[in-house]
Amino acid sequence: MEREPKKQSRKSAPLKDYHANRSKRARDGINDMMKQIDTEISARGYYCDPKDPDRPLGLSMAEVLRRSGLGVNYLRNERHLDLREQVRAWLRKHKSSDTAAKRKSKKARRDSIAFLQEAIREMSSEAQAWLIEKEELQTKIENLEADIRKMRDSGNVVGIGSRKKSDDTF
């Protein structure tokens, strides 16, 4: 006795569509995230935490899934074997090109720290020079003001009239 195939009920059709759309959104999310990570790596030269660029991270399947908003077990499902292989190939490409290496990011971070420290040293030495120059100019101003007071007190100073012509001279 042969069994007839089950007819699909009207209730299961929307559920099937829902799961198909959900799966498509997840696939699109993973593909979009891989493109976004590619953009970040090309901008910095290495992969890092998007919230903290000074914190390098290792690039892995779990990281791609986390950034996509999916659980780490999502690609273990039999229905997603093709997508899992696609992500693995993408990861192999990045690991072989050494763009996701932490040591490269650490070197870039060290270089930026050394650059900033050198800039701070230069700025502080300039600031010290400006402070010394300011003190010298301040003492010069005080000496000139004292000389002016002495001249006024001695009575040897003659006032100079204004160079401005009055309106009556026309």
Phi and psi restraints in degrees (value plus and minus 20) as a CYANA .aco file:
   2 GLU   PHI    -109.9   -69.9
   2 GLU   PSI     122.4   162.4
   3 ARG   PHI    -110.9   -70.9
   3 ARG   PSI     118.9   158.9
   4 GLU   PHI     -99.8   -59.8
   4 GLU   PSI     123.7   163.7
   5 PRO   PHI     -83.6   -43.6
   5 PRO   PSI     125.5   165.5
   6 LYS   PHI     -86.4   -46.4
   6 LYS   PSI     118.0   158.0
   7 LYS   PHI    -104.4   -64.4
   7 LYS   PSI     122.6   162.6
   8 GLN   PHI     -97.8   -57.8
   8 GLN   PSI     109.6   149.6
   9 SER   PHI     -97.2   -57.2
   9 SER   PSI     143.0   183.0
  10 ARG   PHI     -87.4   -47.4
  10 ARG   PSI     -45.6    -5.6
  11 LYS   PHI     -96.1   -56.1
  11 LYS   PSI     -50.2   -10.2
  12 SER   PHI    -100.5   -60.5
  12 SER   PSI     -41.4    -1.4
  13 ALA   PHI     -81.7   -41.7
  13 ALA   PSI     -68.1   -28.1
  14 PRO   PHI     -83.5   -43.5
  14 PRO   PSI     -54.9   -14.9
  15 LEU   PHI     -85.9   -45.9
  15 LEU   PSI     -60.8   -20.8
  16 LYS   PHI     -83.9   -43.9
  16 LYS   PSI     -63.3   -23.3
  17 ASP   PHI     -83.6   -43.6
  17 ASP   PSI     -60.0   -20.0
  18 TYR   PHI     -79.7   -39.7
  18 TYR   PSI     -68.3   -28.3
  19 HIS   PHI     -87.0   -47.0
  19 HIS   PSI     -56.5   -16.5
  20 ALA   PHI     -84.6   -44.6
  20 ALA   PSI     -63.2   -23.2
  21 ASN   PHI     -86.1   -46.1
  21 ASN   PSI     -59.3   -19.3
  22 ARG   PHI     -83.6   -43.6
  22 ARG   PSI     -63.6   -23.6
  23 SER   PHI     -84.3   -44.3
  23 SER   PSI     -61.4   -21.4
  24 LYS   PHI     -84.5   -44.5
  24 LYS   PSI     -62.2   -22.2
  25 ARG   PHI     -82.2   -42.2
  25 ARG   PSI     -60.8   -20.8
  26 ALA   PHI     -85.4   -45.4
  26 ALA   PSI     -63.4   -23.4
  27 ARG   PHI     -82.1   -42.1
  27 ARG   PSI     -66.3   -26.3
  28 ASP   PHI     -82.4   -42.4
  28 ASP   PSI     -58.2   -18.2
  29 GLY   PHI     -83.2   -43.2
  29 GLY   PSI     -62.0   -22.0
  30 ILE   PHI     -86.3   -46.3
  30 ILE   PSI     -65.3   -25.3
  31 ASN   PHI     -83.1   -43.1
  31 ASN   PSI     -61.8   -21.8
  32 ASP   PHI     -84.2   -44.2
  32 ASP   PSI     -59.3   -19.3
  33 MET   PHI     -86.2   -46.2
  33 MET   PSI     -58.8   -18.8
  34 MET   PHI     -83.3   -43.3
  34 MET   PSI     -59.0   -19.0
  35 LYS   PHI     -85.6   -45.6
  35 LYS   PSI     -60.6   -20.6
  36 GLN   PHI     -85.5   -45.5
  36 GLN   PSI     -61.6   -21.6
  37 ILE   PHI     -85.1   -45.1
  37 ILE   PSI     -59.3   -19.3
  38 ASP   PHI     -77.3   -37.3
  38 ASP   PSI     -62.7   -22.7
  39 THR   PHI     -83.5   -43.5
  39 THR   PSI     -63.9   -23.9
  40 GLU   PHI     -83.8   -43.8
  40 GLU   PSI     -62.1   -22.1
  41 ILE   PHI     -86.1   -46.1
  41 ILE   PSI     -61.0   -21.0
  42 SER   PHI     -86.9   -46.9
  42 SER   PSI     -50.0   -10.0
  43 ALA   PHI     -93.9   -53.9
  43 ALA   PSI     -60.3   -20.3
  44 ARG   PHI    -122.1   -82.1
  44 ARG   PSI     -46.1    -6.1
  45 GLY   PHI      73.4   113.4
  45 GLY   PSI     -24.8    15.2
  46 TYR   PHI    -176.8  -136.8
  46 TYR   PSI     147.6   187.6
  47 TYR   PHI    -116.6   -76.6
  47 TYR   PSI     113.9   153.9
  48 CYS   PHI    -162.0  -122.0
  48 CYS   PSI     151.6   191.6
  49 ASP   PHI     -84.9   -44.9
  49 ASP   PSI     106.5   146.5
  50 PRO   PHI     -83.5   -43.5
  50 PRO   PSI     -46.2    -6.2
  51 LYS   PHI    -103.7   -63.7
  51 LYS   PSI     -44.9    -4.9
  52 ASP   PHI    -156.3  -116.3
  52 ASP   PSI      72.4   112.4
  53 PRO   PHI     -82.8   -42.8
  53 PRO   PSI     -37.5     2.5
  54 ASP   PHI    -101.4   -61.4
  54 ASP   PSI     -25.4    14.6
  55 ARG   PHI    -126.5   -86.5
  55 ARG   PSI      81.9   121.9
  56 PRO   PHI     -92.3   -52.3
  56 PRO   PSI     127.1   167.1
  57 LEU   PHI    -148.6  -108.6
  57 LEU   PSI     133.9   173.9
  58 GLY   PHI    -101.3   -61.3
  58 GLY   PSI     121.5   161.5
  59 LEU   PHI    -110.2   -70.2
  59 LEU   PSI     103.3   143.3
  60 SER   PHI    -164.9  -124.9
  60 SER   PSI     151.5   191.5
  61 MET   PHI     -84.1   -44.1
  61 MET   PSI     -59.6   -19.6
  62 ALA   PHI     -82.2   -42.2
  62 ALA   PSI     -57.8   -17.8
  63 GLU   PHI     -86.9   -46.9
  63 GLU   PSI     -61.0   -21.0
  64 VAL   PHI     -82.9   -42.9
  64 VAL   PSI     -64.0   -24.0
  65 LEU   PHI     -85.9   -45.9
  65 LEU   PSI     -61.1   -21.1
  66 ARG   PHI     -81.5   -41.5
  66 ARG   PSI     -66.4   -26.4
  67 ARG   PHI     -86.0   -46.0
  67 ARG   PSI     -46.4    -6.4
  68 SER   PHI    -101.5   -61.5
  68 SER   PSI     -29.9    10.1
  69 GLY   PHI      65.4   105.4
  69 GLY   PSI       1.2    41.2
  70 LEU   PHI    -134.6   -94.6
  70 LEU   PSI     141.4   181.4
  71 GLY   PHI     -95.0   -55.0
  71 GLY   PSI     137.8   177.8
  72 VAL   PHI     -86.7   -46.7
  72 VAL   PSI     -39.5     0.5
  73 ASN   PHI    -112.2   -72.2
  73 ASN   PSI     -18.5    21.5
  74 TYR   PHI     -77.7   -37.7
  74 TYR   PSI     -64.5   -24.5
  75 LEU   PHI    -101.8   -61.8
  75 LEU   PSI     -21.7    18.3
  76 ARG   PHI     -99.9   -59.9
  76 ARG   PSI     -33.3     6.7
  77 ASN   PHI     -87.9   -47.9
  77 ASN   PSI     121.7   161.7
  78 GLU   PHI     -80.1   -40.1
  78 GLU   PSI     -49.9    -9.9
  79 ARG   PHI     -90.6   -50.6
  79 ARG   PSI     -34.2     5.8
  80 HIS   PHI    -134.9   -94.9
  80 HIS   PSI       4.1    44.1
  81 LEU   PHI     -81.0   -41.0
  81 LEU   PSI     -61.8   -21.8
  82 ASP   PHI     -83.6   -43.6
  82 ASP   PSI     -60.4   -20.4
  83 LEU   PHI     -88.6   -48.6
  83 LEU   PSI     -57.9   -17.9
  84 ARG   PHI     -81.0   -41.0
  84 ARG   PSI     -63.3   -23.3
  85 GLU   PHI     -85.8   -45.8
  85 GLU   PSI     -55.7   -15.7
  86 GLN   PHI     -83.6   -43.6
  86 GLN   PSI     -64.1   -24.1
  87 VAL   PHI     -86.8   -46.8
  87 VAL   PSI     -60.9   -20.9
  88 ARG   PHI     -81.4   -41.4
  88 ARG   PSI     -63.1   -23.1
  89 ALA   PHI     -82.7   -42.7
  89 ALA   PSI     -60.4   -20.4
  90 TRP   PHI     -83.0   -43.0
  90 TRP   PSI     -62.6   -22.6
  91 LEU   PHI     -85.2   -45.2
  91 LEU   PSI     -61.4   -21.4
  92 ARG   PHI     -80.9   -40.9
  92 ARG   PSI     -60.3   -20.3
  93 LYS   PHI     -79.8   -39.8
  93 LYS   PSI     -63.3   -23.3
  94 HIS   PHI     -92.2   -52.2
  94 HIS   PSI     -56.8   -16.8
  95 LYS   PHI     -89.9   -49.9
  95 LYS   PSI     -54.9   -14.9
  96 SER   PHI     -92.5   -52.5
  96 SER   PSI     -51.5   -11.5
  97 SER   PHI    -103.7   -63.7
  97 SER   PSI     -25.6    14.4
  98 ASP   PHI      44.0    84.0
  98 ASP   PSI       3.8    43.8
  99 THR   PHI    -101.0   -61.0
  99 THR   PSI     -39.5     0.5
 100 ALA   PHI    -121.2   -81.2
 100 ALA   PSI      -7.8    32.2
 101 ALA   PHI     -91.6   -51.6
 101 ALA   PSI     119.2   159.2
 102 LYS   PHI     -91.5   -51.5
 102 LYS   PSI     -54.7   -14.7
 103 ARG   PHI     -83.7   -43.7
 103 ARG   PSI     -54.3   -14.3
 104 LYS   PHI     -85.8   -45.8
 104 LYS   PSI     -60.8   -20.8
 105 SER   PHI     -89.7   -49.7
 105 SER   PSI     -55.8   -15.8
 106 LYS   PHI     -85.7   -45.7
 106 LYS   PSI     -59.5   -19.5
 107 LYS   PHI     -83.6   -43.6
 107 LYS   PSI     -63.1   -23.1
 108 ALA   PHI     -82.2   -42.2
 108 ALA   PSI     -59.0   -19.0
 109 ARG   PHI     -87.3   -47.3
 109 ARG   PSI     -63.0   -23.0
 110 ARG   PHI     -81.9   -41.9
 110 ARG   PSI     -62.7   -22.7
 111 ASP   PHI     -82.3   -42.3
 111 ASP   PSI     -61.1   -21.1
 112 SER   PHI     -88.9   -48.9
 112 SER   PSI     -56.1   -16.1
 113 ILE   PHI     -86.3   -46.3
 113 ILE   PSI     -64.3   -24.3
 114 ALA   PHI     -82.7   -42.7
 114 ALA   PSI     -61.2   -21.2
 115 PHE   PHI     -80.9   -40.9
 115 PHE   PSI     -65.4   -25.4
 116 LEU   PHI     -86.1   -46.1
 116 LEU   PSI     -59.1   -19.1
 117 GLN   PHI     -83.6   -43.6
 117 GLN   PSI     -62.1   -22.1
 118 GLU   PHI     -83.9   -43.9
 118 GLU   PSI     -60.7   -20.7
 119 ALA   PHI     -83.2   -43.2
 119 ALA   PSI     -60.3   -20.3
 120 ILE   PHI     -84.2   -44.2
 120 ILE   PSI     -62.5   -22.5
 121 ARG   PHI     -80.7   -40.7
 121 ARG   PSI     -64.5   -24.5
 122 GLU   PHI     -83.6   -43.6
 122 GLU   PSI     -62.9   -22.9
 123 MET   PHI     -85.2   -45.2
 123 MET   PSI     -59.3   -19.3
 124 SER   PHI     -89.3   -49.3
 124 SER   PSI     -55.9   -15.9
 125 SER   PHI     -87.9   -47.9
 125 SER   PSI     -58.1   -18.1
 126 GLU   PHI     -83.9   -43.9
 126 GLU   PSI     -60.7   -20.7
 127 ALA   PHI     -83.9   -43.9
 127 ALA   PSI     -59.8   -19.8
 128 GLN   PHI     -83.0   -43.0
 128 GLN   PSI     -62.1   -22.1
 129 ALA   PHI     -83.5   -43.5
 129 ALA   PSI     -60.9   -20.9
 130 TRP   PHI     -85.1   -45.1
 130 TRP   PSI     -58.5   -18.5
 131 LEU   PHI     -84.3   -44.3
 131 LEU   PSI     -61.6   -21.6
 132 ILE   PHI     -84.4   -44.4
 132 ILE   PSI     -64.5   -24.5
 133 GLU   PHI     -82.9   -42.9
 133 GLU   PSI     -58.6   -18.6
 134 LYS   PHI     -83.7   -43.7
 134 LYS   PSI     -62.9   -22.9
 135 GLU   PHI     -83.2   -43.2
 135 GLU   PSI     -62.0   -22.0
 136 GLU   PHI     -82.9   -42.9
 136 GLU   PSI     -64.2   -24.2
 137 LEU   PHI     -86.1   -46.1
 137 LEU   PSI     -55.7   -15.7
 138 GLN   PHI     -84.9   -44.9
 138 GLN   PSI     -63.5   -23.5
 139 THR   PHI     -86.6   -46.6
 139 THR   PSI     -56.4   -16.4
 140 LYS   PHI     -83.6   -43.6
 140 LYS   PSI     -62.7   -22.7
 141 ILE   PHI     -82.5   -42.5
 141 ILE   PSI     -63.8   -23.8
 142 GLU   PHI     -82.5   -42.5
 142 GLU   PSI     -61.3   -21.3
 143 ASN   PHI     -84.1   -44.1
 143 ASN   PSI     -63.0   -23.0
 144 LEU   PHI     -84.9   -44.9
 144 LEU   PSI     -60.7   -20.7
 145 GLU   PHI     -83.6   -43.6
 145 GLU   PSI     -58.0   -18.0
 146 ALA   PHI     -85.9   -45.9
 146 ALA   PSI     -61.0   -21.0
 147 ASP   PHI     -82.1   -42.1
 147 ASP   PSI     -62.0   -22.0
 148 ILE   PHI     -83.0   -43.0
 148 ILE   PSI     -62.3   -22.3
 149 ARG   PHI     -82.0   -42.0
 149 ARG   PSI     -61.7   -21.7
 150 LYS   PHI     -82.6   -42.6
 150 LYS   PSI     -63.0   -23.0
 151 MET   PHI     -84.9   -44.9
 151 MET   PSI     -60.3   -20.3
 152 ARG   PHI     -86.7   -46.7
 152 ARG   PSI     -61.5   -21.5
 153 ASP   PHI     -87.5   -47.5
 153 ASP   PSI     -51.6   -11.6
 154 SER   PHI     -95.5   -55.5
 154 SER   PSI     -38.0     2.0
 155 GLY   PHI      62.4   102.4
 155 GLY   PSI     -12.0    28.0
 156 ASN   PHI    -108.2   -68.2
 156 ASN   PSI     -14.4    25.6
 157 VAL   PHI    -117.4   -77.4
 157 VAL   PSI     108.9   148.9
 158 VAL   PHI    -127.2   -87.2
 158 VAL   PSI     111.5   151.5
 159 GLY   PHI     -91.6   -51.6
 159 GLY   PSI     124.9   164.9
 160 ILE   PHI    -125.1   -85.1
 160 ILE   PSI     111.3   151.3
 161 GLY   PHI     -89.1   -49.1
 161 GLY   PSI     147.4   187.4
 162 SER   PHI     -91.6   -51.6
 162 SER   PSI     122.1   162.1
 163 ARG   PHI    -103.1   -63.1
 163 ARG   PSI     -30.7     9.3
 164 LYS   PHI     -93.3   -53.3
 164 LYS   PSI     110.3   150.3
 165 LYS   PHI    -104.2   -64.2
 165 LYS   PSI     123.7   163.7
 166 SER   PHI     -99.7   -59.7
 166 SER   PSI     144.5   184.5
 167 ASP   PHI     -92.7   -52.7
 167 ASP   PSI     -34.6     5.4
 168 ASP   PHI     -94.6   -54.6
 168 ASP   PSI     -37.5     2.5
 169 THR   PHI     -99.4   -59.4
 169 THR   PSI     -19.9    20.1
